[in-house]
Amino acid sequence: MAVHASPSGAMSRTQTQRRKRIVQTAAALAVRGGVEAMQMRSVAERAGVALGTLYRYFPSKMDLVVAVVTEELDLLEGGIVRRPPTADTPAGRAVDVFLRATRGLMREPELADALVRSLIMAEVKMELDVRISDLVWRVATGALEGARAAGHGAEGEGEDSGTAAGTSVDRESTGYVLVSSLTSVWIFELVEILKGRRDVDEVERRLHVAAERLLASF
């Protein structure tokens, strides 16, 4: 049984803190020993919660992997809002976002590999492509400036996935479709890194070529 939210749709402060502690504990274990070290019992013991409580928050190990990666994406979004890409072109700014995302995910390559494999096999629901595309679209179109002016919550509380500070994203526009296509290229290149077929420098060069073509009209 999943953790029940309050009538307002939000977890209580205690539940939120407990969930955060669990995710941070899982991330710490993964850093030291990879995905194999993220055993549910070990996570529960180190986080100071009962195993049954852990399963109420995260019904499976992969749900926990997704939570750890989602926190990394939250940090990425917060960092982008605080320190936006400074390249002169939309393509350059877009590549900056992809590279920051790549470096963030590759800090725990086994987690990234487990996540990508699960996404391909449709084992988990995580709109990684949508979140990254939304962020790149805002950076490329200049919509990020509105998010900076309004402020960006560290936890992203009360926001829809893929939006910062209430900034709306037009996912039906031609520009967004082009950005989404570029995100697909990035995910493929990420897989190539995980397979050892590319390094980050080569991926950066390839992304620049794709971005300059796809975002030429921005």
Secondary structure, 3 states (H helix, E strand, C coil): CCCCCCCCCCCCHHHHHHHHHHHHHHHHHHHHHCHHHCCHHHHHHHHCCCHHHHHHHCCCHHHHHHHHHHHHHHHHHHHHHHCCCCCCCHHHHHHHHHHHHHHHHHCCHHHHHHHHHHHHCCCCCCCHHHHHHHHHHHHHHCCHHHHHHHCCCCCCCCCCCCCCCCCCCCCCCHHHHHHHHHHHHHHHHHHHHHCCCCCHHHHHHHHHHHHHHHCCCC
